[in-house]
Amino acid sequence: MDLQYKTADLLKPEAYPRKPQKIELIQTQMSFIFLTGGYVYKVKKPVNLGYLDYTTLEKRRFFCRQELELNRRLCPDVYLAVVPITMSLRGASEPKPRAKRRGRGNLICVEGAGKVVEYAVKMRQLPQERMMDVLLHRGKLTEEMIAKVAEKLVRFHQKAETNSKIAAFGKLDTIRQNCEENFLQTEKYISVSIPATKYEQIKSYTNNFILGNASLFDKRVSKGKIRDCHGDLHAAHICFTDDICIYDCIEFNDRFRYSDVASE
């Protein structure tokens, strides 16, 4: 099914069980995110970016389930379910008839009847004004709030899984691979967003740090500090509600998530 039609239909209130009054679409490199007021539906794009592969429906379903389970570690009340997006012929018997697909006689709906054409991660919608990056920009982030985030992360890291397979990702070869990959992927931005001299300074410092601290990295591995972490922790992924929600962890590549707790 054409991605353009899927996206267009999911911007219609009739495509959803509760028919929201307003639907907002946010796009990232890898996802379509539909904000409906009470709920968010995150649909993965059929892309292969090298470090992730969402090219088949089965892969997208698998990674939707991964996203649900992994993010429930820190946001159990926000990540609700993996739900099907279905297509059926207009006029067919179904409990929740919704969203006509223009000119093609098909119905596209979330959690409906018919053939499954896509999957989405269903989440509770978080208040944007309570995001850490927004509060920081407005000067409303306090030391106490930051301390509470740190306390939650400490508890999370203490319980996070670790084993010999995960620990191997803290070894020098993997750390070097991660860094080299970052530099390769940012080369195209030299003289665009970073001067060549700064790029080379950062690259040289990073390489020298890795070479000069081999024993430190070994100690971190032996002390059990390499764990199944969040993988993409920054201010835009932290929300201050009744509890602190730290969301949107890396589900698509274990190498990005298996890391030293100090990196977060």
C-alpha positions as CSV (number, residue, x, y, z in Angstrom):
1,M,0.0,0.0,0.0
2,D,1.3,3.5,-0.9
3,L,2.9,5.3,2.0
4,Q,1.4,8.6,0.8
5,Y,-2.1,7.3,1.1
6,K,-1.5,5.7,4.5
7,T,-0.3,9.0,5.8
8,A,-3.1,11.1,4.3
9,D,-5.7,8.7,5.7
10,L,-4.2,8.8,9.2
11,L,-4.7,12.6,9.2
12,K,-8.5,12.0,9.1
13,P,-10.4,11.8,12.4
14,E,-12.5,8.9,11.1
15,A,-9.4,6.7,11.1
16,Y,-9.3,6.6,14.9
17,P,-11.5,4.9,17.5
18,R,-12.3,8.2,19.3
19,K,-12.4,10.5,16.2
20,P,-10.1,13.3,17.6
21,Q,-10.9,16.9,16.7
22,K,-7.4,17.7,15.8
23,I,-4.5,15.5,14.4
24,E,-0.9,16.8,14.2
25,L,1.7,15.0,12.2
26,I,5.4,15.1,13.2
27,Q,8.0,13.4,10.9
28,T,11.4,12.2,11.8
29,Q,13.9,10.4,9.6
30,M,12.5,7.1,10.7
31,S,8.9,7.6,11.8
32,F,5.5,9.3,11.3
33,I,4.1,10.4,14.7
34,F,0.4,11.2,14.8
35,L,-0.7,13.3,17.8
36,T,-4.4,13.0,18.5
37,G,-4.8,14.8,21.8
38,G,-5.2,11.9,24.2
39,Y,-3.0,9.5,22.4
40,V,0.0,9.3,20.1
41,Y,0.4,6.8,17.3
42,K,4.0,6.2,16.1
43,V,4.3,4.5,12.7
44,K,7.7,3.4,11.5
45,K,8.8,4.3,7.9
46,P,9.9,1.5,5.6
47,V,13.5,2.7,5.5
48,N,17.0,1.2,5.8
49,L,19.4,3.7,7.2
50,G,22.2,1.2,7.7
51,Y,22.0,1.3,11.5
52,L,18.3,0.3,11.3
53,D,16.2,-1.7,8.9
54,Y,12.4,-1.2,8.8
55,T,11.9,-2.3,5.3
56,T,9.3,-5.1,5.8
57,L,6.0,-5.1,7.7
58,E,7.2,-8.0,9.9
59,K,10.4,-6.0,10.8
60,R,8.3,-2.9,11.7
61,R,6.0,-5.0,13.8
62,F,9.0,-6.6,15.6
63,F,10.6,-3.2,16.3
64,C,7.2,-1.8,17.5
65,R,7.1,-4.5,20.1
66,Q,10.7,-3.9,21.0
67,E,9.9,-0.2,21.5
68,L,6.9,-1.0,23.7
69,E,8.8,-3.4,25.9
70,L,12.0,-1.4,26.3
71,N,10.3,1.9,27.0
72,R,8.0,0.4,29.6
73,R,11.1,0.1,31.8
74,L,11.0,3.8,32.4
75,C,7.5,4.8,31.2
76,P,5.1,1.9,32.0
77,D,2.0,4.1,32.0
78,V,2.8,5.9,28.7
79,Y,3.5,3.0,26.3
80,L,0.2,1.3,26.0
81,A,0.2,-1.2,23.1
82,V,1.2,-2.1,19.6
83,V,-1.9,-1.7,17.4
84,P,-2.7,-2.7,13.9
85,I,-3.6,-0.3,11.1
86,T,-6.0,-2.0,8.8
87,M,-7.5,-1.7,5.3
88,S,-10.9,-3.1,4.3
89,L,-13.3,-2.5,1.5
90,R,-15.8,0.3,1.9
91,G,-19.1,-1.2,2.9
92,A,-17.7,-4.4,4.4
93,S,-19.0,-5.4,7.7
94,E,-16.7,-4.0,10.5
95,P,-17.5,-2.8,14.0
96,K,-15.8,0.6,13.6
97,P,-16.2,1.9,10.0
98,R,-13.8,4.8,9.5
99,A,-11.7,6.8,7.1
100,K,-12.4,6.4,3.4
101,R,-9.4,6.2,1.2
102,R,-10.0,8.7,-1.6
103,G,-11.2,7.2,-4.9
104,R,-10.1,3.7,-4.1
105,G,-13.1,2.4,-2.0
106,N,-11.0,1.3,0.9
107,L,-11.2,2.0,4.6
108,I,-8.0,2.7,6.6
109,C,-8.3,2.7,10.3
110,V,-6.4,2.2,13.5
111,E,-7.4,-0.9,15.6
112,G,-10.0,-1.8,13.0
113,A,-11.1,-4.9,11.0
114,G,-9.6,-6.0,7.7
115,K,-6.1,-6.6,6.3
116,V,-3.2,-5.4,8.5
117,V,-1.2,-3.0,6.4
118,E,0.9,-1.3,9.1
119,Y,1.5,-1.3,12.9
120,A,1.8,1.6,15.3
121,V,3.0,2.1,18.9
122,K,0.1,3.6,20.9
123,M,1.1,6.0,23.7
124,R,-0.4,8.5,26.0
125,Q,0.3,12.0,24.8
126,L,2.6,13.8,27.1
127,P,2.3,17.6,27.7
128,Q,4.8,19.4,25.6
129,E,5.1,22.3,28.0
130,R,6.4,19.8,30.6
131,M,9.3,18.6,28.5
132,M,12.7,19.1,30.0
133,D,14.1,21.0,27.0
134,V,11.1,23.4,27.0
135,L,11.4,24.0,30.8
136,L,15.1,24.6,30.4
137,H,14.5,27.1,27.6
138,R,12.0,29.0,29.7
139,G,14.2,29.0,32.8
140,K,11.8,26.8,34.8
141,L,14.1,23.8,35.3
142,T,15.3,23.6,38.9
143,E,18.1,21.7,40.6
144,E,15.6,19.7,42.5
145,M,14.0,18.5,39.2
146,I,17.4,17.5,37.8
147,A,18.2,15.6,41.0
148,K,15.0,13.7,40.7
149,V,15.9,12.7,37.1
150,A,19.3,11.5,38.3
151,E,17.7,9.5,41.1
152,K,15.4,7.8,38.7
153,L,18.3,7.0,36.3
154,V,20.4,5.5,39.2
155,R,17.5,3.1,40.1
156,F,17.1,2.3,36.4
157,H,20.8,1.6,35.8
158,Q,21.0,-0.6,39.0
159,K,18.3,-2.9,37.7
160,A,19.2,-2.7,34.0
161,E,20.2,-6.1,32.5
162,T,23.9,-7.0,32.1
163,N,25.6,-10.2,31.0
164,S,28.7,-11.2,29.1
165,K,27.1,-10.4,25.7
166,I,26.1,-6.9,26.8
167,A,29.5,-6.3,28.6
168,A,31.3,-7.0,25.3
169,F,29.9,-3.7,24.0
170,G,32.0,-1.8,26.5
171,K,35.3,-3.2,25.0
172,L,37.7,-1.0,23.2
173,D,36.9,-2.3,19.7
174,T,33.2,-1.5,20.0
175,I,33.8,1.9,21.5
176,R,36.2,2.7,18.6
177,Q,33.7,1.4,16.1
178,N,30.9,3.7,17.5
179,C,33.2,6.7,17.4
180,E,34.5,6.0,13.9
181,E,31.0,5.6,12.6
182,N,30.0,8.9,14.1
183,F,32.9,10.7,12.4
184,L,32.1,9.0,9.0
185,Q,28.5,10.0,9.2
186,T,29.3,13.6,10.1
187,E,32.1,14.1,7.4
188,K,29.6,15.6,5.0
189,Y,28.8,18.4,7.4
190,I,32.4,19.7,7.4
191,S,32.4,23.4,6.3
192,V,28.6,23.3,6.5
193,S,27.9,23.2,10.3
194,I,31.4,22.5,11.6
195,P,34.8,23.9,10.5
196,A,37.3,21.3,9.3
197,T,39.8,22.3,12.0
198,K,37.2,21.8,14.8
199,Y,36.2,18.4,13.3
200,E,39.8,17.2,13.2
201,Q,40.4,18.5,16.7
202,I,37.4,16.5,18.1
203,K,38.4,13.4,16.1
204,S,42.0,13.6,17.3
205,Y,41.0,14.1,20.9
206,T,38.5,11.2,20.8
207,N,41.1,8.8,19.3
208,N,43.8,9.8,21.8
209,F,41.4,9.5,24.7
210,I,40.4,5.9,23.7
211,L,44.1,4.9,23.2
212,G,45.1,6.5,26.5
213,N,42.4,5.0,28.6
214,A,42.3,1.3,27.6
215,S,42.7,0.2,31.3
216,L,39.8,2.4,32.4
217,F,37.5,0.9,29.8
218,D,38.5,-2.6,31.0
219,K,37.7,-1.7,34.6
220,R,34.3,-0.4,33.7
221,V,33.5,-3.7,32.0
222,S,34.8,-5.8,34.9
223,K,32.8,-3.7,37.4
224,G,29.5,-4.5,35.5
225,K,29.0,-0.9,34.3
226,I,28.0,-1.9,30.8
227,R,24.3,-2.4,30.8
228,D,21.1,-2.3,28.7
229,C,20.6,1.4,28.9
230,H,18.3,4.0,27.3
231,G,20.7,4.8,24.4
232,D,19.3,8.3,23.4
233,L,19.0,10.2,26.6
234,H,18.6,14.0,26.3
235,A,16.4,16.7,27.5
236,A,13.7,16.4,24.8
237,H,13.1,12.8,25.9
238,I,12.3,13.7,29.6
239,C,8.9,14.8,30.7
240,F,7.9,16.1,34.2
241,T,4.3,14.9,34.8
242,D,3.1,13.4,38.1
243,D,6.1,11.1,37.7
244,I,9.2,11.6,35.6
245,C,8.9,10.0,32.2
246,I,12.1,9.2,30.3
247,Y,10.9,7.9,26.9
248,D,11.9,7.1,23.3
249,C,14.9,4.8,24.0
250,I,16.8,3.1,21.2
251,E,15.0,-0.1,20.1
252,F,16.4,-0.6,16.6
253,N,20.1,-1.3,17.4
254,D,21.4,-3.0,20.5
255,R,24.9,-1.6,20.0
256,F,23.5,1.9,20.6
257,R,21.8,0.9,23.8
258,Y,24.3,-1.5,25.4
259,S,26.7,1.0,26.9
260,D,28.4,2.3,30.0
261,V,25.9,3.8,32.5
262,A,28.2,6.8,32.7
263,S,27.3,7.7,29.1
264,E,23.9,8.6,30.3
